[in-house]
């Protein structure tokens, strides 16, 4: 039985880039482009109409930028399964910080290798982390330096000691494999803990778990 391809919506105002992305994505049997948009409002409308699994979101678009569109999509209860992957020309500009705050599940540079892009789409769809550990840590530290924490430290009381250990390591940028080695448990056990953390902390993805680890106080920003 053939599984349903991951459905991707392309949001970028550059026709050549959209065409290139479509060619790369549609070359894969497990991925397909279901639509293209050129500005923020149209992207939100298309997302609501098509319910894509992943939106590849350009940040700088006319008629409303990608940050606002990301926020609209991630906060729409009808699009709870849709993930946003931001594409940026710059690794750590203010637009990327804003996209993270808006609920994006990750980001890539526009000059990323096609194989990296394809892997990122699959990982985002599977609910895994996209950010490299160092990039994610720096993004979240900036987020915390410029935003008011939204989680109560009492959230720690909802977690088991082992879940607290796992959340701490996630906050430090560790992968599931790193956590399994550090805690001397199996990768499947780590996945179970991560799933429990997502549910208990009402987080969409791993990026929000990192933010939670900082907000709760399990991890502190570097000075």
trRosetta pair geometry for C-beta under 8 A, 3 or more apart (Angstrom, degrees):
i j d omega theta_ij theta_ji phi_ij phi_ji
3 30 7.0 18 81 -128 110 97
4 7 7.9 -27 150 -35 104 97
5 29 7.2 -132 -95 150 111 45
5 30 5.4 168 -124 -175 74 33
5 31 5.6 167 -173 -94 106 7
5 32 4.4 73 115 -4 146 104
6 30 6.2 41 4 145 92 79
6 31 5.0 -23 59 -110 96 69
6 32 7.3 160 75 25 49 65
6 53 4.8 -103 -162 68 77 150
6 54 6.3 23 164 5 113 114
6 121 6.3 144 113 148 146 106
6 122 6.7 -158 -16 -100 161 59
6 125 4.8 -71 -129 -89 132 165
7 32 6.1 -23 -110 71 56 90
7 34 4.6 13 -167 -21 100 136
7 50 7.1 -156 153 155 131 105
7 51 7.7 49 89 102 145 64
7 52 4.7 -137 117 -139 96 68
7 53 4.8 118 50 1 74 93
7 54 7.5 161 85 28 50 69
8 25 5.6 -95 55 -169 153 152
8 31 6.2 20 -14 -173 125 98
8 32 6.7 175 23 87 88 37
8 33 5.2 -50 78 -102 98 56
8 34 6.6 146 59 10 41 82
8 52 6.0 75 -136 -169 12 128
8 53 7.0 -44 -70 58 53 87
8 54 5.1 -20 -110 73 78 96
8 55 7.6 149 -162 -98 60 26
8 56 6.3 28 -176 -14 108 103
8 121 6.3 -26 -92 -147 130 135
9 33 7.6 112 -102 -157 24 69
9 34 6.1 -46 -77 64 70 90
9 35 4.9 -8 -125 66 86 97
9 36 7.6 176 -168 -83 63 28
9 37 7.0 17 171 2 105 106
9 43 7.1 128 140 -151 127 81
9 46 5.9 150 -150 122 135 118
9 47 6.1 -140 40 -88 171 74
9 50 6.2 136 -80 81 121 141
9 52 4.0 -145 -20 -17 103 162
9 54 7.4 -170 27 96 71 48
9 55 4.7 -21 67 -112 106 75
9 56 7.1 -168 88 24 52 68
10 18 5.1 123 139 -138 140 90
10 21 5.4 141 -119 98 132 138
10 22 6.5 -72 -28 -64 156 86
10 33 5.9 -4 -20 -144 112 118
10 35 7.1 -162 31 100 71 51
10 36 4.7 -14 70 -112 105 75
10 37 7.2 173 93 26 57 63
10 56 5.3 -10 -117 59 59 112
11 36 7.7 167 -80 -161 36 49
11 37 4.8 -10 -113 67 77 101
11 38 7.6 -167 -158 -74 59 13
11 40 7.9 67 -176 -98 132 39
11 43 4.1 33 -115 -109 134 130
11 46 8.0 175 -83 58 100 134
11 55 6.0 20 -4 180 121 101
11 56 6.4 180 30 87 73 59
11 57 4.9 3 64 -116 126 55
11 58 5.7 -140 113 19 77 81
11 61 6.9 -67 158 -55 93 159
11 66 6.6 135 119 -112 128 105
11 69 6.9 -169 -179 123 161 156
12 17 5.2 -85 134 94 150 121
12 18 5.2 -174 66 -66 109 90
12 21 7.4 116 18 3 143 147
12 36 8.0 -55 42 -159 76 92
12 38 7.2 -29 94 -119 32 54
12 56 7.3 -29 -33 114 108 100
12 58 4.0 109 -106 -31 73 133
12 61 7.1 -140 -136 -88 30 116
12 87 7.0 -23 -84 64 120 138
13 38 4.6 81 -109 -167 67 84
13 39 6.6 48 -80 -70 108 65
13 58 6.6 -126 5 83 74 156
13 61 4.9 151 -30 -132 114 84
13 62 6.1 90 -100 11 155 89
14 17 4.0 53 93 15 115 113
14 18 6.6 167 88 -14 60 84
14 58 7.6 144 11 -96 94 158
15 18 5.7 -58 -147 37 32 111
15 19 6.2 31 157 -19 68 106
16 19 5.8 -54 -149 36 30 111
16 20 6.3 30 153 -19 64 107
17 20 5.6 -54 -147 37 33 112
17 21 6.2 33 155 -19 66 106
17 110 7.1 -37 -138 -160 135 120
18 21 5.7 -56 -147 38 30 111
18 22 6.2 32 155 -21 65 106
18 36 5.3 74 -168 -144 136 130
19 22 5.7 -54 -148 35 30 112
19 23 6.5 32 155 -20 64 104
20 23 5.9 -54 -151 33 30 111
20 24 6.5 26 155 -15 64 108
21 24 5.9 -59 -148 39 31 109
21 25 6.0 21 160 -12 68 113
21 33 7.4 113 120 -89 90 136
21 56 6.5 -159 -169 91 149 163
21 117 7.6 -124 -130 170 85 153
22 25 6.0 -61 -139 43 27 104
22 26 5.7 14 169 -9 67 117
22 33 4.7 -59 -125 1 82 165
22 36 7.3 -40 -67 -72 124 123
23 26 6.4 -60 -133 45 20 101
23 27 6.4 31 159 -35 58 107
24 27 6.0 -57 -160 18 25 116
24 28 8.0 16 150 -16 56 102
24 114 4.7 -139 -141 -143 133 117
24 117 6.6 40 130 83 145 137
24 118 6.9 -129 154 -60 103 102
25 28 6.4 -64 -172 26 40 107
25 31 5.0 -106 -174 130 81 125
25 32 7.1 127 139 -129 101 13
25 33 5.2 100 90 -48 133 96
25 117 7.9 -87 -72 129 85 117
25 118 7.2 172 -106 -100 60 84
25 121 7.1 87 -120 -37 106 171
26 31 7.2 -118 -85 103 28 87
26 32 6.1 53 -110 -129 73 58
26 33 5.7 -60 -57 9 99 100
28 31 4.2 36 80 32 119 105
28 118 6.0 142 -56 -140 151 126
30 122 7.4 43 109 -100 127 111
31 118 6.9 -129 -13 -141 159 89
31 121 6.2 57 -118 114 136 145
31 122 7.6 -89 -70 -67 116 85
33 36 7.1 23 169 -57 122 87
34 50 5.2 151 123 -173 125 135
34 52 5.7 -175 50 -98 127 101
35 46 5.0 -174 135 -176 149 128
35 50 5.2 -135 -9 -51 140 164
35 52 7.1 -121 34 -60 107 126
37 42 4.2 176 -154 113 115 105
37 43 4.3 177 89 -79 153 67
37 46 5.0 -149 -57 5 128 148
38 42 6.4 22 45 59 62 146
38 61 6.7 171 159 -160 49 119
38 62 7.5 -1 139 48 91 94
39 42 5.2 82 60 19 79 107
39 43 6.9 -141 96 -14 37 94
39 61 4.8 173 -124 145 50 115
39 62 5.2 -60 -106 80 115 66
39 63 3.6 20 -175 64 150 117
39 64 6.0 89 162 51 98 84
40 43 5.6 -62 -150 31 28 113
40 44 6.7 24 159 -16 66 103
40 61 5.7 156 -39 80 75 119
40 63 6.1 -161 34 104 84 75
40 64 3.1 -113 61 109 131 97
40 65 5.7 35 -59 66 135 12
40 66 6.1 -149 -93 -78 94 34
40 68 5.5 42 -170 73 148 101
40 69 3.8 -148 -151 -50 82 114
41 44 5.9 -54 -152 34 34 109
41 45 6.4 31 153 -16 67 108
41 63 5.9 -81 16 144 106 108
41 64 5.0 94 -31 36 83 148
41 69 7.4 -121 -52 -92 25 102
42 45 5.6 -55 -146 40 34 113
42 46 6.0 34 155 -20 68 108
42 63 7.5 45 -6 104 97 139
43 46 5.8 -55 -143 39 29 109
43 47 6.2 33 155 -23 63 106
43 55 6.8 94 -177 -162 111 134
43 57 7.0 91 -174 -118 155 91
43 61 7.8 90 -22 75 131 165
43 66 7.4 17 41 -117 166 72
43 69 4.6 37 77 -164 125 145
43 73 7.6 -60 131 -53 97 127
44 47 5.7 -53 -147 33 29 113
44 48 6.5 25 155 -15 63 106
44 69 5.2 -138 -50 -140 93 82
44 72 4.5 -15 -116 106 131 142
44 73 6.1 -140 -116 -60 74 83
45 48 6.0 -59 -153 38 29 108
45 49 6.3 22 152 -15 65 112
46 49 5.6 -60 -145 41 33 109
46 50 5.6 0 168 5 72 117
47 50 6.5 -67 -127 52 22 89
47 51 7.2 74 174 -87 56 28
47 52 6.2 -78 -127 23 70 97
47 55 6.0 -26 -96 -76 119 136
47 73 5.0 -34 130 -114 169 113
47 76 7.7 137 114 43 119 151
47 79 5.9 25 150 -113 111 147
47 82 6.1 92 -167 -168 112 166
48 51 7.5 17 -160 -63 20 66
48 76 6.8 -103 -90 179 97 164
48 78 6.7 54 -134 93 83 130
48 79 6.8 -83 -92 -56 60 119
51 78 7.6 -94 -99 146 105 90
51 79 6.6 -157 -124 -111 71 77
51 81 7.6 41 -178 65 98 106
51 82 6.6 -131 -161 -63 55 115
52 55 5.8 115 79 -67 131 73
52 82 5.9 76 76 -126 65 108
53 81 6.8 -51 -125 136 64 98
53 82 6.6 -162 -153 -116 17 58
53 83 6.9 -2 155 26 60 91
53 125 5.0 28 152 -120 124 109
54 82 7.3 170 -83 -161 21 66
54 83 5.2 -22 -108 70 71 92
54 84 7.6 147 -161 -98 60 21
54 85 5.8 11 -173 -1 108 113
54 121 5.3 165 85 -150 170 83
54 124 5.4 93 -114 97 122 126
54 125 5.5 -75 -47 -68 115 91
55 70 7.9 -171 89 -105 133 71
55 73 6.3 -52 10 -169 155 171
55 82 6.4 39 -18 174 103 110
55 83 7.3 -166 23 94 73 43
55 84 4.8 -21 64 -112 104 71
55 85 7.0 175 82 28 50 68
56 85 5.5 -27 -107 75 59 100
56 87 5.8 34 177 -27 91 119
56 121 7.6 -40 -68 -93 105 106
57 66 4.6 136 165 -162 103 122
57 69 6.6 -176 -142 93 124 118
57 70 5.7 100 162 -75 171 100
57 84 5.2 5 -8 -167 136 102
57 85 6.7 155 18 75 83 43
57 86 5.1 -43 75 -105 99 58
57 87 6.6 172 77 15 42 78
57 99 7.4 163 98 -137 130 128
57 104 7.0 -123 52 -112 137 118
58 61 5.3 105 93 -54 110 106
58 66 5.4 -162 94 -60 46 142
58 86 8.0 105 -115 -159 12 66
58 87 5.5 -35 -91 67 57 103
59 65 6.2 13 169 178 60 106
59 66 4.2 -111 -119 49 34 127
59 67 6.3 38 -149 -42 88 81
59 86 6.1 41 -60 -163 98 111
59 87 7.5 -149 -14 74 80 55
59 88 5.7 26 -4 -99 129 86
59 95 4.2 93 164 162 150 132
59 96 7.1 -81 -72 -68 155 55
59 98 7.9 111 -149 69 121 110
59 99 6.2 -88 -102 -57 112 127
60 65 6.3 -28 -114 -133 36 105
60 66 7.1 -46 -17 4 23 108
60 89 8.0 -25 16 3 126 114
60 95 6.7 -56 -52 -117 85 163
61 64 7.2 -12 91 83 97 55
61 65 5.9 140 45 -130 72 47
61 66 5.7 93 8 -46 110 86
61 69 7.8 2 50 -6 133 142
64 68 5.4 -90 -176 70 94 134
64 69 6.5 109 132 -51 107 95
65 68 5.8 100 64 12 70 95
65 69 7.2 -133 111 0 40 96
65 95 7.5 -112 169 -136 139 111
66 69 5.2 -58 -143 44 40 114
66 70 5.9 49 156 -28 72 102
66 86 6.7 126 136 -128 136 95
66 95 7.6 60 61 -179 105 114
66 99 6.8 -3 115 -97 102 113
67 70 5.7 -51 -149 31 29 113
67 71 6.6 29 152 -18 62 104
67 95 6.4 -131 -52 -157 118 73
67 98 4.3 -14 -127 127 142 118
67 99 5.4 -111 -106 -76 79 64
67 102 5.2 173 -170 -34 71 152
68 71 5.6 -54 -151 35 34 113
68 72 6.4 36 151 -20 66 105
68 102 7.5 -124 -86 -125 18 144
69 72 5.6 -53 -148 35 33 113
69 73 6.3 29 155 -17 66 107
70 73 5.9 -60 -149 38 29 108
70 74 6.1 15 162 -10 68 113
70 84 4.9 140 -133 154 94 169
70 86 7.0 -15 -86 -77 145 105
70 99 5.4 71 27 -143 171 78
70 102 4.2 87 97 119 110 132
70 103 6.1 178 150 61 94 83
70 104 5.2 -31 -162 -63 142 91
71 74 6.3 -60 -136 43 26 101
71 75 5.9 6 169 -3 63 120
71 102 3.9 -90 -65 -152 83 101
71 103 6.3 120 -109 18 49 109
72 75 6.5 -73 -142 46 18 99
72 76 6.4 29 158 -39 60 109
73 76 5.9 -53 -150 15 28 115
73 79 5.4 -84 -170 111 70 156
73 82 5.9 -91 174 105 109 131
73 84 5.9 117 86 -60 137 123
73 103 7.8 -159 80 87 78 125
74 79 7.5 -92 -92 99 20 113
74 82 7.8 -129 -90 89 52 92
74 84 6.2 -78 -58 1 105 125
74 102 6.5 133 30 145 135 71
74 103 3.1 175 122 109 167 146
74 104 7.3 -112 -52 -60 143 37
74 204 6.8 -46 -160 -77 107 169
75 103 6.8 178 -44 -15 76 159
76 79 4.3 47 83 22 110 107
76 80 7.9 -126 98 -48 63 56
77 80 6.0 3 -164 -52 46 104
79 82 4.1 -35 180 22 96 126
83 105 4.5 -15 -166 -2 106 149
83 124 4.7 -179 119 162 145 103
83 125 6.5 -153 31 -86 134 43
83 127 7.9 -160 -72 -89 143 52
83 204 7.9 153 -108 158 84 117
83 205 7.1 81 -124 -63 116 142
84 99 7.6 -136 122 -173 126 103
84 103 6.9 81 34 105 126 82
84 104 4.6 -87 97 -121 108 71
84 105 6.0 142 59 9 56 85
85 104 7.1 115 -108 -170 18 100
85 105 6.3 -44 -77 66 64 95
85 106 5.6 -11 -124 71 78 88
85 107 6.8 152 -175 -101 60 36
85 108 6.6 18 168 1 106 102
85 120 6.1 119 -147 141 146 114
85 121 6.7 -101 -2 -95 163 61
85 124 5.2 -88 -66 -71 115 167
85 130 6.8 153 -122 -96 103 173
86 96 6.5 156 113 -124 147 73
86 99 4.5 44 -74 168 156 161
86 104 4.8 1 -27 -156 111 156
86 106 7.2 -157 28 103 80 40
86 107 3.9 -28 71 -106 98 97
86 108 7.5 170 88 25 54 58
87 107 7.0 176 -78 -158 20 79
87 108 5.8 -20 -110 69 67 86
87 109 7.6 59 -161 176 65 12
87 110 5.2 78 172 -84 103 80
88 91 7.2 147 98 -88 123 19
88 93 6.8 -170 -176 35 132 107
88 95 6.5 164 -121 92 119 114
88 96 5.2 -20 -71 -75 166 107
88 99 7.9 -141 -61 7 122 152
88 107 5.6 16 1 179 114 128
88 108 7.5 162 27 83 74 37
88 109 6.2 -56 76 -110 73 50
88 110 6.8 -136 84 -28 23 88
89 93 7.9 16 71 1 78 141
89 109 7.2 54 -149 -153 18 79
89 110 5.6 -18 -88 13 57 124
90 93 4.0 62 91 -24 133 116
90 95 7.7 100 57 43 108 108
90 96 7.1 -131 90 -20 82 123
90 109 7.8 109 -29 -118 1 95
91 96 7.3 -41 148 -14 28 169
91 109 6.2 -30 -82 -75 74 113
91 135 6.9 -107 -178 -126 105 118
92 96 6.1 -104 -134 62 28 139
92 97 7.5 50 -173 -47 66 93
92 135 7.6 -148 -75 -146 100 86
92 138 6.5 -48 -113 124 136 127
92 139 7.1 -142 -124 -83 91 76
92 142 7.5 145 -170 -26 107 158
93 96 5.5 104 58 5 63 98
93 97 7.6 -121 110 0 39 90
94 97 5.4 -50 -150 36 42 114
94 98 6.2 44 152 -21 69 105
95 98 5.6 -54 -150 37 32 113
95 99 6.4 37 151 -23 65 103
96 99 5.5 -49 -148 32 35 114
96 100 6.7 38 152 -21 64 100
96 107 5.6 -90 -140 11 106 177
96 139 7.0 -91 133 -119 106 114
97 100 5.8 -54 -156 31 33 112
97 101 6.6 28 150 -13 65 105
97 139 6.6 -173 -103 -151 67 79
97 142 5.3 -87 -114 116 125 129
97 143 6.4 -177 -159 -76 90 72
97 146 7.2 41 166 51 140 144
98 101 5.7 -56 -150 39 35 110
98 102 6.1 34 151 -21 67 109
99 102 5.4 -57 -146 38 33 113
99 104 4.2 9 156 -5 95 142
99 107 6.5 92 94 -72 143 126
100 104 5.8 -71 -88 52 38 99
100 107 7.8 -76 -64 -20 88 120
100 139 5.4 155 -69 169 164 122
100 140 7.6 -134 165 -80 148 57
100 143 5.9 -98 107 -77 127 128
100 207 6.6 -133 -148 173 94 137
101 143 6.1 168 -72 -131 90 105
101 147 6.4 173 -113 -79 124 147
103 204 6.5 58 -162 21 97 157
103 208 7.9 6 -132 -68 66 118
104 107 6.4 42 136 -58 140 90
104 207 7.6 -8 95 65 61 169
105 124 5.1 118 102 -143 137 100
105 130 6.4 90 129 4 85 124
105 204 7.0 -109 -88 120 95 115
105 205 4.7 57 -129 23 98 171
105 207 6.2 178 -150 7 43 128
106 120 6.8 -145 104 -164 139 109
106 124 6.0 -129 30 -93 122 109
106 129 7.3 127 -83 -176 127 51
106 130 2.9 35 -140 61 170 132
106 131 5.3 -153 -130 -44 96 76
106 205 8.0 -97 -34 129 89 151
106 207 6.6 -168 -70 -51 67 132
107 130 7.4 141 22 109 30 129
107 131 7.4 34 36 -89 71 89
108 112 4.6 -46 176 -20 116 152
108 116 6.8 150 -139 127 130 109
108 117 6.3 134 145 -100 172 73
108 120 5.6 -77 -58 -64 131 177
108 130 7.5 -83 -55 165 88 126
109 112 5.2 134 67 -45 74 87
112 116 4.5 -112 172 85 109 128
112 117 5.4 133 100 -55 119 85
112 120 7.6 15 142 -12 160 142
113 116 4.6 93 60 1 82 105
113 117 7.3 -149 94 -6 44 84
114 117 5.5 -53 -149 34 37 114
114 118 6.3 35 156 -18 69 104
115 118 5.8 -52 -147 37 33 110
115 119 6.3 33 154 -18 65 107
116 119 5.8 -56 -147 39 30 111
116 120 6.2 34 153 -24 64 107
117 120 5.6 -56 -148 34 29 113
117 121 6.6 30 155 -21 64 102
118 121 5.9 -50 -151 30 32 111
118 122 6.7 27 153 -13 63 106
119 122 5.9 -60 -153 39 33 109
119 123 6.1 28 154 -17 68 111
120 123 5.7 -57 -142 40 30 108
120 124 6.0 32 159 -21 66 107
120 130 5.2 60 -146 -139 92 115
121 124 5.9 -54 -146 36 26 110
121 125 6.3 26 156 -17 62 109
122 125 5.8 -58 -150 38 29 111
122 126 6.3 20 155 -13 65 111
123 126 5.7 -60 -145 42 31 107
123 128 4.2 -77 -169 68 87 116
123 129 7.3 -43 160 71 123 33
123 130 5.6 142 99 -87 123 76
124 127 7.8 48 177 -66 30 19
124 128 7.3 -85 -67 56 23 71
124 130 5.6 6 -71 -58 89 126
127 198 7.8 -2 -178 -101 128 164
127 205 6.1 -154 -156 -119 67 85
127 206 7.7 120 160 -25 68 90
128 206 6.9 5 179 -15 35 135
129 136 7.1 -21 -170 -77 121 156
129 175 7.1 -140 52 -117 134 73
129 205 7.5 140 -92 161 56 100
129 206 4.0 -68 -79 75 92 155
129 207 7.1 135 -128 -50 83 68
131 135 5.1 -137 -170 88 96 103
131 136 3.5 117 117 -67 138 100
131 139 6.9 -98 -137 19 151 140
131 207 6.5 94 -2 -91 130 100
132 135 4.5 76 61 13 90 109
132 136 6.7 -168 79 -11 40 89
133 136 6.0 -59 -145 37 25 110
133 137 6.3 24 160 -19 63 109
133 172 7.9 5 -167 129 113 59
133 173 3.2 100 -165 163 90 115
133 174 6.9 47 -120 -71 130 22
133 175 7.1 -89 -66 -41 114 81
134 137 5.9 -55 -148 36 30 111
134 138 6.4 26 156 -15 64 109
134 173 6.7 70 -60 -163 32 162
135 138 5.9 -60 -150 39 30 108
135 139 6.2 32 154 -21 66 108
136 139 5.7 -56 -147 35 30 113
136 140 6.3 22 159 -14 66 108
136 173 5.6 152 71 -115 111 94
136 207 6.6 -134 -143 -114 109 80
136 210 5.9 -155 159 -77 113 174
137 140 6.1 -59 -147 39 27 105
137 141 6.3 29 155 -21 64 108
137 172 7.3 6 -98 -170 124 33
137 173 4.6 -51 -49 -57 111 127
137 210 7.5 -126 -91 -167 52 135
138 141 5.7 -52 -144 35 30 113
138 142 6.5 30 156 -17 63 104
139 142 5.9 -60 -156 36 29 108
139 143 6.3 33 148 -23 65 106
139 207 7.9 -38 99 -148 135 109
140 143 5.1 -48 -147 33 38 118
140 144 6.3 33 156 -16 68 104
140 171 7.9 -133 113 -151 162 72
140 207 7.6 -172 -73 -167 108 75
140 210 5.0 -115 -73 129 157 115
140 211 5.6 -150 -137 -82 111 66
140 214 5.9 172 155 -19 118 147
141 144 5.9 -56 -148 39 30 107
141 145 6.3 30 153 -21 64 109
141 214 7.7 -170 -89 -112 51 150
141 221 4.3 123 -136 -134 95 107
141 222 6.5 -28 -121 31 152 79
142 145 5.6 -57 -145 36 32 112
142 146 6.3 1 164 5 67 114
143 146 6.6 -83 -150 49 21 90
143 147 5.4 -22 172 16 66 128
143 211 6.4 -57 105 -111 147 108
144 147 6.3 -68 -112 53 23 90
144 149 7.0 21 -136 -74 88 88
144 211 7.5 174 -63 -140 96 76
144 214 5.2 -101 -74 146 146 144
144 215 7.5 -155 -110 -70 110 68
144 221 5.7 -161 79 -55 134 132
145 221 6.7 143 -58 -161 95 172
147 150 8.0 -37 148 -28 113 95
149 214 7.7 -143 -108 114 112 87
149 215 4.2 147 -152 -133 111 93
150 215 6.7 -47 48 -132 56 151
151 155 5.3 -30 174 -11 111 148
151 201 7.4 -5 -124 -155 142 101
151 211 8.0 132 -5 127 127 88
151 212 5.7 63 -21 -130 169 74
151 215 4.0 92 46 124 109 140
151 216 6.1 -42 111 -62 128 72
152 155 5.6 132 74 -27 71 87
153 156 6.1 -16 171 0 64 112
153 215 7.9 -147 -79 140 60 69
153 216 5.7 116 -129 -152 57 55
153 217 5.7 16 -122 -1 109 123
154 157 5.4 -29 -175 14 66 117
154 158 7.9 72 138 -21 69 90
155 158 5.7 -43 -169 19 52 115
155 159 7.5 44 143 -19 69 103
155 200 7.9 129 -172 139 93 98
155 201 6.4 65 -177 -112 132 89
155 212 7.0 -100 117 -165 153 106
155 215 7.9 35 35 104 141 106
155 216 5.5 -99 70 -100 109 111
156 159 5.9 -62 -162 31 44 111
156 164 6.5 52 -156 -108 90 116
156 216 5.1 127 -60 -170 95 121
156 217 7.5 -50 -51 49 137 97
156 218 7.4 153 -103 -56 115 102
158 200 5.1 165 134 -178 125 120
158 201 7.7 159 82 -70 137 67
159 163 4.0 -135 -166 93 99 120
159 164 4.9 128 116 -59 130 79
159 167 6.7 -55 -137 -6 161 140
159 197 7.3 25 -114 -107 115 83
159 200 6.5 135 -82 118 75 158
160 163 4.6 95 50 6 77 104
160 164 7.1 -136 93 -7 41 85
161 164 5.5 -55 -153 33 33 115
161 165 6.6 36 149 -21 65 101
162 165 5.4 -46 -152 30 38 115
162 166 6.5 36 151 -17 66 103
162 183 7.6 93 -152 -160 91 142
162 193 6.5 -108 130 -113 100 132
163 166 5.6 -52 -147 37 36 111
163 167 6.2 36 153 -19 67 106
163 193 5.6 -173 -106 -159 69 98
163 196 6.1 -94 -108 100 127 122
163 197 5.8 166 -164 -75 106 94
163 200 7.5 39 175 32 155 154
164 167 5.7 -53 -143 37 30 110
164 168 6.3 37 155 -24 63 104
164 218 6.6 -167 -169 -108 82 134
165 168 5.8 -54 -153 31 29 114
165 169 6.7 21 154 -13 63 106
165 183 6.1 113 132 -100 133 125
166 169 5.9 -59 -152 39 32 107
166 170 6.3 35 150 -21 67 105
166 179 5.9 56 -134 -164 77 139
166 183 7.2 -26 -80 -42 77 157
166 190 6.6 163 -129 -142 123 75
166 193 4.4 150 -35 137 172 139
166 194 6.7 -129 159 -67 135 65
166 197 6.6 -137 99 -44 119 140
167 170 5.5 -50 -145 35 35 114
167 171 6.3 39 153 -22 64 105
167 197 5.7 164 -79 -129 101 141
167 209 6.4 -129 -133 -180 83 100
167 212 6.8 -71 -161 101 123 107
167 213 5.0 180 159 -92 88 98
167 216 7.5 17 137 46 140 149
167 218 5.8 87 110 55 101 172
168 171 5.6 -57 -154 35 29 114
168 172 6.7 24 150 -15 63 106
168 213 6.2 148 -103 -149 32 120
168 218 4.4 -124 -95 166 80 121
168 219 6.2 147 -148 -53 64 93
169 172 5.5 -54 -149 37 37 110
169 174 4.2 -39 166 38 92 142
169 178 6.9 -172 173 110 120 102
169 179 4.7 133 111 -104 147 95
169 182 6.0 168 -113 67 145 154
169 183 7.6 -107 -23 -37 156 110
170 173 7.8 71 176 -53 32 12
170 174 6.4 -86 -84 55 30 85
170 179 7.2 2 -59 -74 70 137
170 194 7.3 128 -80 -111 138 96
170 197 7.6 168 4 114 159 168
170 206 6.5 -134 -162 -160 119 91
170 209 5.1 -30 135 125 147 120
170 210 5.9 -126 139 -80 88 67
170 213 6.0 -179 82 -46 89 144
171 209 7.6 -119 -64 133 70 76
171 210 5.3 136 -114 -143 52 60
171 212 7.8 -114 -81 77 107 63
171 213 2.7 -132 -73 116 127 153
171 214 6.1 162 -148 -45 120 67
171 218 5.6 144 13 93 158 107
171 219 3.6 -169 136 -7 132 145
172 213 7.9 -103 -23 141 57 155
172 219 6.0 -166 -62 -112 69 135
173 210 7.4 45 -77 -120 56 128
174 178 3.8 -134 -165 95 96 131
174 179 5.1 121 125 -57 127 80
174 182 6.9 -36 -152 -6 158 143
175 178 4.7 103 49 4 71 102
175 179 7.1 -134 96 -4 39 87
176 179 5.6 -55 -148 36 33 112
176 180 6.3 37 153 -23 66 104
176 187 5.7 72 141 -150 112 87
176 190 4.7 143 -159 115 88 138
176 191 6.4 27 -143 -66 142 73
176 194 6.9 -59 -99 -33 106 145
177 180 5.7 -50 -148 32 32 113
177 181 6.6 29 155 -15 63 105
177 187 6.4 -12 -93 -103 61 111
178 181 6.0 -61 -155 38 30 108
178 182 6.2 26 153 -18 67 111
179 182 5.6 -57 -143 39 31 111
179 183 5.9 2 167 5 69 114
179 185 7.9 -29 131 55 82 104
179 190 4.9 125 94 -130 120 134
180 183 6.6 -70 -137 51 21 91
180 184 7.9 80 167 -94 53 5
180 185 5.6 -108 -140 77 66 67
180 186 6.2 -24 -144 163 120 14
180 187 4.9 -42 -71 -79 155 57
180 189 7.2 122 -115 59 92 96
180 190 5.0 -90 -67 -29 86 136
181 184 7.5 19 -174 -73 27 44
183 190 7.5 141 49 -85 131 99
185 189 4.2 -93 160 79 119 143
185 190 6.3 142 94 -49 113 80
186 189 4.6 104 58 0 78 101
186 190 7.3 -139 100 -3 47 83
187 190 5.6 -52 -154 34 38 113
187 191 6.5 41 149 -22 67 102
188 191 5.5 -49 -149 33 36 114
188 192 6.6 40 151 -22 65 101
189 192 5.6 -51 -154 31 34 114
189 193 6.6 33 150 -17 65 103
190 193 5.7 -55 -151 37 35 111
190 194 6.3 35 151 -20 68 105
191 194 5.6 -53 -146 36 32 112
191 195 6.4 35 153 -21 65 104
192 195 5.7 -53 -150 34 31 112
192 196 6.5 31 152 -18 64 105
193 196 5.6 -55 -150 37 33 112
193 197 6.3 34 152 -21 66 105
194 197 5.6 -53 -148 35 33 113
194 198 6.5 37 153 -22 65 102
194 206 7.3 -18 -160 -96 123 93
194 209 7.4 -43 -149 -86 83 169
195 198 5.8 -50 -150 31 31 113
195 199 6.6 27 153 -15 63 106
196 199 5.8 -59 -151 39 32 109
196 200 6.0 23 157 -14 69 112
197 200 5.9 -57 -137 42 29 105
197 201 5.8 0 173 7 67 116
197 203 7.1 -11 132 32 81 129
197 209 5.7 60 131 -124 127 123
197 212 7.9 169 173 81 106 150
198 201 6.8 -71 -135 52 17 90
198 202 8.0 60 166 -111 50 7
198 203 5.0 -103 -135 66 60 91
198 204 7.7 -51 -154 118 103 4
198 205 7.5 15 -121 -98 118 18
198 209 6.8 -61 -81 -67 68 116
199 202 7.5 13 -179 -73 27 45
201 208 7.5 174 119 129 117 103
201 209 6.7 115 71 -108 149 71
201 212 5.0 15 -171 -124 150 162
203 206 8.0 87 137 -83 131 15
203 208 3.7 178 -153 101 102 119
203 209 5.1 125 128 -61 170 69
203 212 6.1 -86 -72 -28 133 136
204 207 8.0 -14 75 56 93 92
204 208 5.4 97 37 -1 75 144
205 208 5.8 103 57 13 58 98
205 209 7.5 -105 117 -5 39 93
206 209 5.2 -50 -151 32 43 116
206 210 6.7 48 151 -23 69 95
207 210 5.8 -49 -158 27 35 112
207 211 6.8 34 146 -15 64 102
208 211 5.4 -47 -149 36 42 115
208 212 6.3 48 149 -24 67 101
209 212 5.4 -49 -147 34 35 116
209 213 6.5 43 151 -25 64 99
210 213 5.7 -49 -153 28 33 114
210 214 6.9 28 150 -12 62 103
211 214 5.9 -59 -157 38 35 109
211 215 6.1 31 151 -18 70 110
212 215 5.6 -56 -139 41 33 110
212 216 5.9 30 162 -18 68 109
213 216 6.2 -54 -141 38 23 107
213 218 4.6 -76 -164 64 77 116
213 219 4.7 33 138 13 106 114
214 217 7.7 41 175 -71 30 23
214 218 7.6 -80 -67 53 22 73
214 219 5.3 -55 -84 76 62 93
214 220 7.3 114 -138 -105 77 27
214 221 6.8 47 -141 -52 122 84
217 220 7.3 11 -155 -70 58 85
